[in-house]
Amino acid sequence: MSDIKEILANQKALFQTGKTKELQFRRDMLNKLRSAIKIHEEEIIAALKADLNKAPFEGYATEVGMVLEELNYTLKHISSWVKPKRVRTPLMHFPSASYLYTEPYGSVLIMSPWNYPFQLTLAPMVGAISAGNCAVLKPSEYSANTSAMIERIVKEIFDESFVAVVRGGREANKTLLNEKFDYIFFTGSIEVGKTVMESAARHLTPVTLELGGKSPCIVDDTADLELAAKRIVWGKFLNAGQTCVAPDYLLVHRTVKEKLIQEIKKSITAFYGHDPIRNEDYPKIINQKHFERLLGLLKSGRIVEGGRSEEKTRQIAPTILDDVTWESPVMREEIFGPLLPVLEFESFDAALSTVNQHPKPLALYLFTRSKDHEAQAIGKTSFGGGCINDTIIHLANPNLRFGGVGESGMGQYHGKGSYDTFSHVKSIMKKSNRLDIPLRYPPFKNHLSLLKKLMK
């Protein structure tokens, strides 16, 4: 791979030609990417299996399929997105017309994590290309097989002056962040996000930070417990819990707590069998460091389900922890693994108060039949996004923008949200030469009374 400075110089030269801004060029590049993904689909799935032991179904549903869906949605709508949008103009500016024009930033840096290494690298790239940018991709080296596959695909279809892939660990990250990009899109941990934002500040580079945090899953006493258990188990143990929007902890009404736990146990067995770590479709923990960290968190409470682990395959069975408090180690950090702590509440107001006493989460999930509880959860708590009576699936709707708030991140993407994220909006007012109303010009004489009428 070329030197990063050379890559950026070449991307700047290409961008200045205006080529990447042409609608047909954008469409052609997106179509090339879609074709390449389809051609290499089996190899991508195999890479995900090697890195995280993802089953082909899970690999396609959460990674390959989501990127293809993003591409299809973008190709369907991009022609309307690029058009200038006319907006209303106040009467006092008559005669004139006002418009919003979108333009790309230039060269953008996309830094992605290891947990959904294909999706979280290429979905933002779709937005960057659709908006007319050049891009540098920095996938995680923890998911080395998938990163290599991404590099191979990108090199096959794009020149480095348009899209380049930079491989490497922390030193590569540091080198990239020392350069001046026009936009940085980062997905990862809160701590690394702070470093990215600090580096971006040196160049006044705008950023999107997709982070994480402890996303609550609230179950009240009106919920359909059997259905709730199935959907909680699916969302929590997808990718062995290594999902930024996974339910991090369960907050359940005390009167239904034991019944819900029993239903969760049934669902775990139904999904993964009596010995999940022997299930060939059950994902593994990404590396030894994270595996050992999670084993340490197992000691945070009373294990009521699971708890078994296999060091050779780095697998930890879906585990339910009871008798935990906010002082327990498992409640002091984002878990990012197949451990589900259970806390209880007496009143719904108390549950929301508990959520609000902690940093704003990336997601919130509520299981209820109460419209009042639904309205309260949405209106009284701040979080990135979420679901009522389900988990995680809000990410799969391209019409819903995804992003965090507060410590869980800033900025949004998916669908048109991706296009908007990687676009600067220019506001333009076009004034007619046929008429020039003298109201604004000195001397002002008795213009004030007329001005007040016009600016009501």
N, C-alpha and C positions, 0 to 999 in steps of 0.2 A: 504494500500500500504506500501511496505517496505521502510525503510529509504533510502534516495538517495545515501548515501555512500555505503550502502549494495548492492543496485542495481548496482552501478558502479563496485564494486568489483566482483560481480557475472558475470557482462557482460565482464569484463576484463578476468576472468577465462575462460568463454566460448570462447571468441575470441582467446585466446592463444592456445586453442585446435586445431584451424584451421578449425573447423566445418563450420563456417559461410562462409569460402572461397570456400567451395566445390560447384561446379556448380549445382549439383543435389539438394543440400540443398537450395540454393537460389531459384531455380525453384519451389521446393516444397512449400517454404514459400510464394512466390508470388501467386502460385495457391491457397493456403489456403486463402489468403487475398481476392482474386477474388471471390472465392466461398462464403465466409462470407458476402461480400458486396452484392452479388446477393440474398442471403438468407434474409438479413436484409434490403433490398432496401426500402420497404414501411415504415419501422420504421425510416430510415435515412431521407426520404422525409418528414415524419411527424415532426421529430425534427427540420428540416430546416424551416418548416412552423411555428412551435412554436417560434423559435428564431427570424426569419426575415420575416415571412409571405410569404415565397417564394412559388409560385405556383408549383405544381408537375412537370410541364413541365420545368420551370426555374430551379428547384432544380436538376432535372436529367441532363439537358443540361449543366449546369455550374458547377455541383459538382459531382454527382455520375457517370454520363456518362464520364466525363473527366478523372476521376480516373481509371475507367475500360478501357478506351482507352489507358491510359498510361501503365496500366498493360499488356494489349494485345500487345502493341508495344514492350514493354520491353521483354516479354516472347518470342516474335518472333525473336528478334535480340540479346539477351544476349549471346548466344553461340558464336557469332562472336566477340562480345565486349571483352570477357574475354581472347581471344587468344592473345599471344604476337605478336606484329606487327614488322616485319622486315623493317628496314630503310636502306638507302644507306650509304656506308662507303667510305670516301675519299681514293684515291689510295695510299696515303702515309702510310696508316695503313695496307696495304696488307701484309699477308693474314689474314683477320678477317671478322666478321659479326656483325652487330649492331641490337639491338632489344629494343622495348619499352614494359615493363611489367606493368600492373596495379595491385595495391594492395589497399585494404580498409584501412581507417584510424584507425578504432577501434570502440569506442563508440561515437556516434554523438548525438548532441542535436538539435531537431527540434522544434522551437518556432513559433507558428502560430497565425494568427489574427482571428477576429470574423466575418469578412464580407463574406468570403467563407470558413467557418470553416472546412468543410469536405475535400474539394479539397485541400486547402492549408496546411492541415496537412498530408494527405495521399499521395498526389502526390510526395512531397519530400521524404517521407518514402519509396516509391517504388524505387527511385534512391538509397537510402541508402542501402536497402536490396540487390538490384541487384549488387551493388559494393562489397558486402560481409561484411557490418558493422553490429554492434548492434546499437540500437537506443533508445533514451528517447524522448518521445513526450510531449510537453507542449502546449495543446490547450488553447484557450481563455476561461475565465470564463464568459465573456459577452454572449457568445453563449453556455449557460450551457447545454441545451438539446442535442445539437449536440456533445459537448465535452463528455457528459455522454455516448452517443451512441458509440463514438470512443473508449472510455475506455472499454465499454462492449465487443465490437468486438475484440479488441486487447487481452483482458484477455481470451476470448474464444479460441483463436487460437495460441497465443504465450506465452511462458514463459517470466517472467520479466528479466531473464538473457539474453534474445534476444531483445525483444521490451517491453518497459514499458511506462505507461502513468502517468504523474504527474499532478494532478489537483491543482487549487488554484489561488490566485491573485498575487499581487505584491510581497508579501513575498515569495511565491513559486518561482517566477522568480528570486528574489535576491538569494535565497538559491541555486538554480540551477547554476546561473552564478558564484557563489563562488567556484564551483567544477571545476576540470580540465577535460574537455572533449577533444576529439581528433579533433573534428570539430563542428562548430556551424552554423546552418542554421536558419536564422531569417527572418520572413516576418512581416512587421508592419510599424509603423511611423518612420520618420526620427529621431525624438528626442530619441525614445526608441532604435533605431538602433545605435545611438552614444553611449548609455550606454552599449549595448551589445558588441560593438567593444572595448570599454574601458576595460570591464571586461575580454574579450578574450585576450587582450594585456598582461594582467598580467601573463597569462600562455603561451603566444605566440601561442595561438590556432587560426588556420585559420578560416575564416568566409565567409559565403555568406550572403549578406544583400539585401533583396528584399523590397524596400521602396516605394516611390511614388513621389509626387510633382504635379505640375500643367501642365498637358498634353494638348497641344494646338490642336485644330481642325481648320485647315485652309481651307477656301472655296474661290476659285478664281472666276473670272468672266466668266470662260469657263465651269464651273461645271454643271452637270445635277442636278438641284436644287431639283426637286421632289424626285429623288432617294437619293440624299445626305441627305435630311431632314429625310427620313425614317430610314436611317442607323445611322444618328447622334442621333435621338430620341431613337432608339433601344439601342445603345451603352451607351448613357448618363444615361438613366433611368432604365437600367437593375439593379436589386437589389436596386432600389431607389437611384441610383447614388453612392452607397457605394462600389465602384470598384476602385482599385488602378490605373487601366489603362483607366478609363472612360475619355471621353473628358472633361477636366476641364473647358475650356472656348472656345468660338467660336471667330475666327479671320476671318472676312469675308470682301471681296471687297465691297467698299461702294455702287457700282452700283447695286449690287444684294442683298444687306443686307435686305431690306424690303420684297422682294419677298421670300427670304429664310426663314425669320421669319414667313411669312404667311404659307409656306409649312410645317414648323415645327409645327405650331399650328394645321394644318390639321392632321398631323401624330400623334400628341399626342391624339387628339380626336379619331382617328381611332383605336389606340392601347388600350387606357384606358377609353374611353367614355368621356361624358361631365363632369363627376364628378369623377375623378380618385380615390379620397380617399374613395369612396364608392365601388370601384372595389375590389372584394374579392381576386383577383390575384395580386394586387399591393402591393409590399413589404413595410415594415415599417422600421423606424429608430431604430437602435439597442437598445438605452436606452435614458433616459430622458436628460442626460447631452448633448448628441450629438443632440437631438431634439431641445433643447433650443439654442444651439450654431448655428444651421442652421436657426432658427427663427430670431436670431440676424442678420445673414448675409442677410436675405431678405430685410433689410433696405438699402442695399448697392446701389441700383439703382431703376429704374422705372420698375415696374412689368408689362410686356406686355402680359403675359400668366401665368395662375396658381396663386400661392401665397396662396391658401387655405391650412389649416392644421387642424388636429384633434388630440388633445392632448391625448384623451382616447386611441386611437390606435397608437399614435406616427407616423402618416402619414402626409406627406407634398406632395401636388400635384406637378407634373412636372412644373417647373417654369422657365420662360425666363426673364432675367434682362437686360434692355437696359440702356443707359446713365451711364455706369460704366467706371472708369479709373483704372490705375494701383495703384492709391492711395486708391481706395475703399476697405473696409474691406474684401469683397469677393474675391479680387484679391491678398490679402496678405498672404493667406494660402491655402492649398489644401482643396477643398470644401467637398468632400466625402459625397455628398448628392444630391438631385434632383434639384439643382439650376444651370442654365446655363447662365453665363454672356456673353454678345455679345459686342465685340469690332470690329472696322472696320479699313481697311487699304486702302491706295491710290495705292501703287505699291507693287508688289510681293517682291522686294528687301526689302522694308520697313517691310513687314510682317516677313520675315526671320530675319531681324535685331532685331525686337521686341522679337522674340523667343530667339535669341542668347544673349540678354541683361539680361536674367534671368537664374536661375539654370537649368542644363540639365534635361529635363523631362524623365519620364519613358517611355512615348509613344508620338508619333506625328502622326496625321492623316491629310491627304491632299485629298481634292476633287478637281479634275481638269481633263480636257481633254488635257492639254498641257504637252507633253513629256519634254519640256524644264523646266517647273516649277517642274515637278516630279524629274528630275535630280538635279536641284538646291536644292530642299528640302532635298534630300538624301545626297548630297555632301557637303552642306554648313552648315548644322545644326547637332548637336550631341544630340542623344537621345537613349533610350534603344532599342526600336523597334517600329513598327507601321504598318500602312496600307495606301495604295493609294486607294481612293474611297471606303473605308469602315472603320469600327471601331472595335477594340477589337479582331477580329477573328484570328489575327496572333497567339494568345495564343492557339488556337485549333489545330494547326499543330505540331505534335510531331517532325517533321523534322526541325522546327525553334526553336532556343534556345531563352529563355526568361530571361531577366534581365535588370538591370538599369546601369547607368553610372553617375559618379560624385555623386551629392546629391541624385539621384534617386536609388542608390544602387551599388552593386558590385557582380560579379559572375553571372552565368547563369544556368538554368536547363530546363527540359522538354526533353523527349526522351533520346538520347545518351548524351545530355548535362547534365542530372541528374546523369547518370553513371559516367561521367567524373568529375563532381563536387565532388562526394563522393569517388573519387579514387585518390591515389597518383601514379604518373607515374615514374617508375624506368627505368633508361637508362643503358643498359648493352652492353658492347662490348666483344665478344668472340674471342679470339686470337688463331690462330693455333700454335701448337708446332712443326710443320713440317719444318717451315722456320722462321729464325730470321734475318731480314735485319739489318745490323749494323749501318745504317745511323744515328740513334739517339744517339748512344753511343759515349762518349769521347774515345780517342782524336778525335776532329772534322776534323782536317786536311783540306781537300778541299771539305767538305761536303756542305758548304753553297750554292754554285751555284746549286747543285742538289736539295737541299731543296726548293729553290725558284721556281724551275721548278715544283716540286710536289705540292706546296701550292698555285699555281695560282688560 
